[in-house]
Amino acid sequence: MGWIRTGPLAAAVRDRIGEVTEVRRIPGRSPVFELMSARGRTILRFPRDAEHLAALEKEEAVQSGLRFLVNLAMPDTRVVAGDGNRPAAAVHTRIEGEPLTGECYDGLSSAARGRLVSDLVTFFLQTHSVALPVAYGWLGIDDAAAPSELASRLGKPLWFAPAWQAEMRRRLHTRLDARMLDCLDDTVSRFLQLPARAEYLVFGHGDMHGYNMAVADDELDPRLVGVFDLENAGVLDVHEDFFRLGLVSEDLLERVLAAYERRSPRFPALDRARIAVYYRAFLYYLMDEMVVQDRSNEFQNLDSFSAPLKGGGEQRLHEGTLLVWAVPIGRGSAPGWG
């Protein structure tokens, strides 16, 4: 690990936190390290391949443009090029705080929940208000393309594109029971029927779940202080930017949707059915990732995805919440699926 002591990457680290005293590997798909010193902590991410390096470079451009337009702290990512024996890497100062977990959310007071919802909605409104030509510049998108062409390319999540759906079902068919497979087919059908609409396109974070947020204590309660991991930021369907909040709490998701509608002049009535389709599709995407990455030891976690669908969970369908697994297949009796 000579890159810690010499070269441009070492210099970028010293600029942020001084001399490194400790190094910790963070588990994950890509090599990620946390470097510590008396002055603070820095995160180093090494790209898996050229495509991942391009995503990190895009993240650097997005953060540079967005940082002074939003209410929450963001990383100061800088991509340092490799130089022969030393690899390329992205370096940023760690935002102090802990992830927003379901347990953390459940423990918040009513006032702290209201503040969290307000902070999230403000962030969504600020990012969604970025003019698309500005975002195209950050992302390297051809802004001469017609809106209809951009909608056809970007108007629905690419991670659930038709090319992936058949492969996904093939990989999952031995892992899931008949009802879960029927629900996958129903989700695919609903996804394909959704029109891609140019009027829905916004610039968004693209991956807003609790482990991409930083929460820190203040005089009231834990408070949202920062967001990070903008590798997936881009021009997308506005409905795609919300549903991952349901991985923290579907109560949080519904509160954010309702507050966003009250405050947004552009989207006063979001399409709950569209959000629920994306949410379901993403849960299958997460299951499929476990198979692709050969994380069979984690596949028991499917119980947390599938128990309500199988009828074995204690969750109930409450008015105003999605609980997407509880939606009867082929019938529109649940909120948002009329």
Secondary structure, 3 states (H helix, E strand, C coil): CHHHCCHHHHHHHHHHHCCCCEEEEECCCCCEEEEEECCEEEEEECCCCHHHHHHHHHHHHHHHHHHHHCCCECCCCEEECCCCCCCCEEEEECCCCECCCHHHHHCCCHHHHHHHHHHHHHHHHHHHCCCHHHHHHHHCCCCCCCHHHHHHHHCCCHHHCHHHHHHHHHHHCCCCCHHHHHHHHHHHHHHHHCCCCHHHEEEECCCCCHHHEEEEECCCCEEEEEECCCCCCEEEEHHHHCHHHHHCCHHHHHHHHHHHHHHCCCCCCCCHHHHHHHHHHHHHHHHHHHHHCCCHHHHHHHHHHHHHHHCCCCCCCCCCCCCHHHCCCCCCCCCCCC
